[in-house]
Amino acid sequence: MYSKVTEMIEDYNAGVVPIRVLHVDDEPAHLEITRIFLKREANNDLDITSVPSVDEALVKLNNEFFDVVIADYKMPGMNGIEFLEMIRSDDKFGNIPFILFTGAGGPGIAKEALKQGADRYITKRGDPAVQCHKLAVAIYELVLERRKEIAMIKNHRT
């Protein structure tokens, strides 16, 4: 089946450089289900690092490069929007695309997430395959856009 994700993979030149994804969710089952569906959706073109806490995510962000961050909203210690605010305030990774992927909330949380700088808000509610398809499309759109911006900046400097 040819899908929008397949088309985006081809545009991205899949297989050359995998997209590095940092996924933060305190529910291990959600981490695993999302990983399975995203890998299937993206033909294994995503390198997904899953962590169960914001603290672990921050360690990863400070020590590794990621193309995109996906975070749940409702997590102990710090919710997804607070995590987003922390990321946006850091010069090192403040521009990394951020997707709030959550089963909690509604229009109010979505509005707040976007106001605070989230690039996308996607709900987990519904069929996991459908929601992960939306998530995969968002990942590719955001990463392609960011890499084009970086290439333009590099070309402008030379």
Secondary structure, 3 states (H helix, E strand, C coil): CCCHHHHHHHHHCCCCCCEEEEEECCCHHHHHHHHHHHHHHCCCCEEEEEECCHHHHHHHHHHCCCCEEEECCCCCCCCHHHHHHHHHCCCCCCCCCEEEEECCCCHHHHHHHHHCCCCEEEECCCCHHHHHHHHHHHHHHHHHHHHHHHHHHHHHHC
